[in-house]
Amino acid sequence: MNADLLSEQQILGSLVLTACEKKEEVTRVVTEKETVIQKETVVQEKVVTATQLRS
Amino acid sequence: MKPTNQLGASISDIEVFAADLDLQQAAAIYREHGCLVVRSLMNAYIDAMYNDIMRTLDIAISQLDQAEKAPDGWRTPNGSLFIPAPEGYERDKQVYVVGIDYYTSGAFLQAALDAKALDIVEAILGPNIELFGQGQSLVKEPVGGFPKILHQDSAYFEHKYEGPVAILNYVVDTDVQRGALHVVPGSHRIGQLQHIDTFSHLGLDEDEWPWEAAIPVEGQAGDAIFFHVRTVHGSKPNFSDKPRQVFINRYRRPDDYVTIRGFTVANRVEAEKQAQEARKTNAQRGLMVRGFRT
């Protein structure tokens, strides 16, 4: 029974993590010249962990 | 007396007139001097560009209370970049880069597609041309608006091949007091110069490259200044009582790409180590404005 419960918690945790994985678009604009080439949107992979989600 | 720079060129050596344009002559001037002034080239777009730039700036100023801190200033939600204003100015921040580009201004895109401008770029780069960047507008606010000391753009974005041709266009009549662009004709042929960190980011040592090495390009609204990515250029503060608006379009061969990008001496040194691995990626492809990408 306990083993089944643990398994469900693991599955649920995995689903939460999957749901929280997302791509976040970060556009950096720092200097005059940087605006020339950084108009390309920088896409950063950001994995939000369950711990981060709770905090 | 006409201003003459260290390498011996004067303004008359680098200027032509849009109404009387000889493409091969214009391209030859560009190749020899790394810069070219085409008087009245952008006249058709000036009124609309002035309105769009100032409208964007007004929005940016209204958004200052929402501006995010950036390493060297503040960025407003509409993409404008501000830096600290000189003492005594009406605001504590002054604009640096106005958040206008081809995605926000039809006039800007139309200016970038100007047939005569592209004819000149084609005579320089060849039949296939892509846009580099999305257009840029710089406004020097009055009474001390920021200077940009002499530098090469290649210090910031060195390219694999010829590099981009930039066209800086005056939106208002611009003299030295109002922050006219200075260029050093012929400097594009002396290779990549060592830059140092300055208050206006990467720049040349002022002891080695004083303003006297350059010639000021004074001009009227609609005048266009073409310059090579290695041409030394810069502009002094705006000491007039009116803002100085310019917009810049950049073009390059469609196979060209940035190999080294840097904004400080330290991060450029790091980027130089990776230069051999640089490749043209899809993210670096600009819109084709002439010819075809194979």
HADDOCK unambig.tbl for C-alpha pairs under 7 A between the chains (distance, minus, plus):
assign (segid A and resid 30 and name CA) (segid B and resid 70 and name CA) 6.00 0.50 0.50
assign (segid A and resid 30 and name CA) (segid B and resid 71 and name CA) 6.23 0.50 0.50
assign (segid A and resid 30 and name CA) (segid B and resid 72 and name CA) 6.21 0.50 0.50
assign (segid A and resid 31 and name CA) (segid B and resid 72 and name CA) 6.88 0.50 0.50
assign (segid A and resid 32 and name CA) (segid B and resid 97 and name CA) 6.20 0.50 0.50
assign (segid A and resid 33 and name CA) (segid B and resid 156 and name CA) 6.66 0.50 0.50
assign (segid A and resid 36 and name CA) (segid B and resid 133 and name CA) 5.36 0.50 0.50
assign (segid A and resid 36 and name CA) (segid B and resid 136 and name CA) 6.99 0.50 0.50
assign (segid A and resid 37 and name CA) (segid B and resid 133 and name CA) 6.00 0.50 0.50
assign (segid A and resid 39 and name CA) (segid B and resid 133 and name CA) 6.84 0.50 0.50
assign (segid A and resid 40 and name CA) (segid B and resid 283 and name CA) 6.94 0.50 0.50
